[in-house]
Amino acid sequence: MSYIDGMVAAVPTANKAAYIEHARATATIFKEYGALGCTEAWGDNIPDGKLTDFRRAVQATDGESIALSWVSWPDKATRDAGWEKIMQDERMAAMAMPFDGKRMIYGGFEILLEA
């Protein structure tokens, strides 16, 4: 069954172009190691919630935008093998993230329904 990795991050709005370049570079690496595709989205309608919301989840401040991304994999085994290689890839180690990675939230998800 398909598998995805999802991520939400607060990105300085001024770093949007750098974020796109970073995403392109990482997508190339992810696809080399078995990912089917990488999707990046830039928040433009992020409402404040009553208890929590995207901005609070990543402690976004004024001047930051919310980025949502996911990596699609054919299955969890391919994802696990791919991540092991990705984490050892020198290109990933050399990349500077255009956002504060400590406030990023991410995780792996089994697909339950695609409609």
C-alpha positions as CSV (number, residue, x, y, z in Angstrom):
1,M,0.0,0.0,0.0
2,S,1.2,3.6,-0.7
3,Y,2.9,5.6,2.0
4,I,3.5,9.3,2.5
5,D,5.8,11.5,4.6
6,G,4.1,14.8,5.5
7,M,5.7,18.0,6.8
8,V,4.5,21.4,8.0
9,A,7.0,24.2,8.6
10,A,7.0,27.9,9.3
11,V,9.1,29.6,6.6
12,P,10.2,33.2,6.6
13,T,8.0,34.7,3.8
14,A,11.1,36.5,2.4
15,N,12.7,33.0,1.9
16,K,10.0,31.7,-0.4
17,A,12.3,31.5,-3.5
18,A,15.0,29.8,-1.4
19,Y,12.4,27.4,-0.1
20,I,11.4,26.5,-3.6
21,E,15.0,25.9,-4.6
22,H,15.6,23.8,-1.5
23,A,12.4,21.8,-2.3
24,R,13.6,21.2,-5.9
25,A,17.0,19.9,-4.7
26,T,15.5,17.6,-2.1
27,A,12.9,16.3,-4.5
28,T,15.7,15.2,-6.8
29,I,17.3,13.2,-4.0
30,F,14.1,11.7,-2.7
31,K,13.2,10.5,-6.2
32,E,16.6,9.0,-6.7
33,Y,15.9,6.8,-3.6
34,G,12.5,5.6,-4.6
35,A,10.0,8.4,-4.0
36,L,7.2,8.6,-6.6
37,G,6.8,12.4,-6.2
38,C,7.2,15.4,-3.9
39,T,4.5,18.0,-3.5
40,E,5.1,21.5,-1.9
41,A,2.3,23.9,-1.0
42,W,2.5,27.5,0.3
43,G,-0.2,28.6,2.7
44,D,-2.4,31.4,1.6
45,N,-5.6,30.7,3.6
46,I,-4.4,29.6,7.1
47,P,-7.2,30.5,9.6
48,D,-6.6,30.9,13.3
49,G,-8.2,28.0,15.2
50,K,-9.9,28.1,18.6
51,L,-7.6,25.5,20.2
52,T,-4.8,24.9,17.7
53,D,-4.0,25.6,14.1
54,F,-1.1,25.3,11.6
55,R,0.6,28.5,12.8
56,R,0.6,27.5,16.4
57,A,1.7,23.9,15.6
58,V,5.0,25.2,14.2
59,Q,5.1,28.4,16.4
60,A,5.0,30.6,13.3
61,T,5.7,34.3,13.9
62,D,4.8,37.4,12.0
63,G,6.7,37.4,8.7
64,E,6.5,33.6,8.4
65,S,4.3,31.6,6.0
66,I,3.2,28.0,6.4
67,A,4.6,25.4,4.0
68,L,2.9,22.0,3.7
69,S,4.6,19.2,1.8
70,W,4.4,15.5,1.3
71,V,6.5,12.8,-0.3
72,S,4.7,9.9,-2.0
73,W,6.2,6.4,-1.8
74,P,5.1,3.2,-3.4
75,D,5.1,1.4,0.0
76,K,6.6,1.7,3.5
77,A,9.5,-0.7,2.8
78,T,10.7,1.6,-0.1
79,R,10.3,4.6,2.1
80,D,12.3,3.1,4.9
81,A,15.1,2.0,2.6
82,G,15.0,5.4,0.9
83,W,15.2,7.4,4.1
84,E,18.2,5.4,5.2
85,K,20.1,6.4,2.0
86,I,18.8,10.0,2.1
87,M,20.1,10.5,5.6
88,Q,23.6,9.3,4.5
89,D,23.6,11.4,1.3
90,E,26.3,14.1,1.4
91,R,24.1,16.5,-0.6
92,M,21.4,16.4,2.1
93,A,24.1,17.0,4.8
94,A,25.5,20.0,2.9
95,M,22.1,21.7,2.5
96,A,21.1,24.7,4.6
97,M,17.4,24.8,5.3
98,P,15.7,28.1,4.6
99,F,13.6,27.7,7.7
100,D,14.0,26.7,11.4
101,G,13.9,22.9,11.2
102,K,13.4,22.6,15.0
103,R,9.9,23.9,14.6
104,M,9.0,21.6,11.7
105,I,6.5,18.8,12.3
106,Y,6.7,15.7,10.2
107,G,5.7,12.1,10.1
108,G,5.0,9.0,8.0
109,F,1.5,7.9,7.1
110,E,-0.1,4.8,5.7
111,I,-2.6,5.7,3.1
112,L,-6.1,4.7,4.1
113,L,-8.2,6.0,1.2
114,E,-7.5,7.7,-2.2
115,A,-10.7,8.8,-3.8
